[in-house]
Amino acid sequence: MGTFLISKRSNDEFQFVLKAGNGQVILASEGYSTKASCENGIESVKKNSQDDNRFDKLEAKNGKLYFNLKAVNGQIIGSSEMYESSSARDNGIESVKKNAPDADVKEDL
């Protein structure tokens, strides 16, 4: 089962990551000014991760592949790590879809 981990950045913004059952980070958020807005971001991931249309499959300038998860309004709510192949990226998306809905939320503040 996955876990959302909320932490605080050095600039005092809150951020979450979604970790798979093996502890690997599969999605990371942007910074949020409040903990409440960070928690809302987690709820948005839980909801939007079940819709294939919310995942944008992208390629970085260096040729590595990644994906963004977007909310209904088009705002990015999480980004993946960089992958070497499209099959690895697709596996990352499937992992988010599998782990996000029932993931526990923990804090490291």
N, C-alpha and C positions, 0 to 999 in steps of 0.2 A: 504494500500500500504506500502511496505517495505522501509527502509531507510538504506543506508550505512553511517556510521559515522566514519570519519577519526580522529584519535587522536594521540598525541605524548606520548610515554612512558617516564619514568624517565631516561632511558639511551639514550634519543634523537632519538630513532627509531620511525618510523611511523607505525601505526596499524589501521586496519579497523575492524568494526563489522557490521554484517547485522542484523537489527532489523525488526521483523515482525510488522504488523500494530498495534498490541497491545503493542509495545515497548519492547517485550522480545527479547533478543539476541539469534539468531538461528545459527550464524556462526561467528567465530573469526579468524583473520589472524595471521600469524607470524609477526615478526618485519621486517620492510623495512628501508634501510639506507636513502632513499630519498622519498619525497612526490610523485614524478612522478612514481616511481616503485610501490608505494602503490596504486596509481590510476590505474596502469596497472593491478595490482592484482584484483581490483574491476571489471575491464572490463573482465578479465579472468573468474571470478565467474559468471558474467552475461551470458557469452557464454557457459561455461562448465556445468552450473547448469541445463541445459536442456537435458543433456545426462545422462541417468541412469547409464551407464558404468563408469562414472567419480566418482561415490560415492562408497567409501569403507566402508562397515559396519563392525565394530570392537567391541571387548570386552576388557575392561581394566582388569588388574590383580585383581582388587577388585570385578570383576563380573559385573560392570556397563557397559552399552552399549553406543557407540558413533559412529560418522561417520566422515570421512575426504572427502573433495572434492578435486580431483586432476585435474591438467591441462593435456593436451595431452602428455606432456613430462614426466608425472608421478609425478611431483612435487606437494606437498600438498599446496593448496592455501587457505584452510580454514578448521577449525575443529569445531565440535559441542560441546555442553555441554554434560554432562553425563546423561543418561536416565536409568530408572528402568526396562523398558520392550522394547522388539523389536517393538511393535506397536507404542510406544511413539517415538522411534528413527525413524521409518518409517514416522510418522507424521512430525517430524522435517525435514526430507529430502523433503517431499512434500511442506512444508512451504518455504524452500529455493527455490525450483523449481518455486513456485508461486510468491514469493516476489522479487527475485533477478533481473529478466530481466528489469523491469521498475522502480526499486527503485531509489529514489533521492539520491544524494550524498551531505552530509553535513560535516562540519568541526567543531571540538572542539579542537582547537590548542592553 
